[in-house]
Amino acid sequence: MRPQIVLFGDSITQQSFSSGGWGAALTDTYARKADIVLRGYGGYTSRLALFLLQYLFPLGSKKPPAATTVFFGANDAALAGRTSERQHVPVEEYKDNLRRIVHHLKECSSTMLVVLITPPPVDEEGRMQYAKSVYGEKAMEEPERTNEMSGVYASQCVELARELGLSSINLWAKMQETEGWQKKFLSDGLHLTAEGNAVVYREVERVLTETWLPASELPYDFPHHSQIDWKNPEKSFQQQQCSSSI
């Protein structure tokens, strides 16, 4: 059985299987070696994610994921008193929610690799332009998210990973290392362009490779066509079955 790598998060994860998406790129990298399982929920926060755990990661599962990325915070960081305040989760609660998510995943499997990903930076001007293009004169007068506040949530995510001894990806900081990141990596001030998706892919693939799931070292689930005895193909699959049962 191929190991599973679950991508758990909000819309940035949900959209990761679109053309040029970071989840799709991971699927290509791990083709025939691991199953990339998409569990992304647009508009969700870490608070709502808690209600999903028992369904997505049932305790006692005989085949828990080998690895899970946890990618929440972009919605939690929506500002109170602005147009998306229903999504606002106080930063202290956000950190505690992430802790509870990690605890559940580790209870599911103590050996599961858990990778925390921070929210991306926010291009406030881009958010305003997007709102005007969608809502016209009814658009918000102030951005519902700020880059500064997203950075606060990102720092708490990284801090929690450090406390728990987990791998983390500080996407908020990483993207801002590139000049012109606002338009290069973000399509509407928050969600990712193809270039932004590429950043996430490279960072996730790097972490998986540096830990214990490098694609280059994982075996194929079934023989490569060059290794099949075409005159007696059944023999090749019998050998595969024997090696899988060891």
C-alpha positions, 0 to 999 in steps of 0.5 A: 500500500502506498503511504498517504500524504494529506493536505489539510487546510482552507481554500489555498489548500482546496485550490492546490489541485487546480492547474499549476497548483502545489498539490497537483505538483506534489502528486506528480512528484510522488506518482506511483509512490504515495497518494496525495489526499486533498482535504481543503475547505474554502473559507474554513478557519482553525476553529472549524477545522476542529470539527472535521478531525474525527471524520478525516482522521478517525482514531483507530484507523488501520492506515493513518496518513504518513504525513499531513500538512496543516495550512490554516490561518489566512481566514483566522487572521481576518480582522474583527470589525471588518467585512470578514469578521465572521472568520476572525479567530483570536490569535491565542485561540488560533495557536491553541486550535493548531495545538489541538489539531496536532494532538489529534493527528499524533493520537491518530499516529505517533509516527505521522509527520506533521508540517505546519504552514503559516498563512501567506502574506497579504497584499492589502492593495490587491485585496482592495482592488479585488473587492472593487472588481467584484462588488463595485461601489459596495466594496469595502473601504478598508482591507479585511486583512492586513499583512501585519496581522497575518504576520502575527498569526504566522509567528504563532504558527512557527512558535508552536511548531518549535514548541512541539518539535515539528517541521514548519514552513514560514510562508509569510516570511519566505514569500516576502524575500522576493521583490514584487511578491505582492503581484508575483505570488498573489492573485487577489492579495491573498490566494496564490498565482502559479508562481505562488503555488510553486513556492509552496510546492518547493517548500513542502517538497523540501521538508518532506525530502529532509525528513523521511519521505523523499520521493526519490527513495520511495519504491514504486507500488508496482514494477516499472515496465522495464522490470517486467518479464513480458514473456511471463508477466505474472511472475513479476507481480507475484514477486511484487506481492511477496515483497509487499507482504514482508 
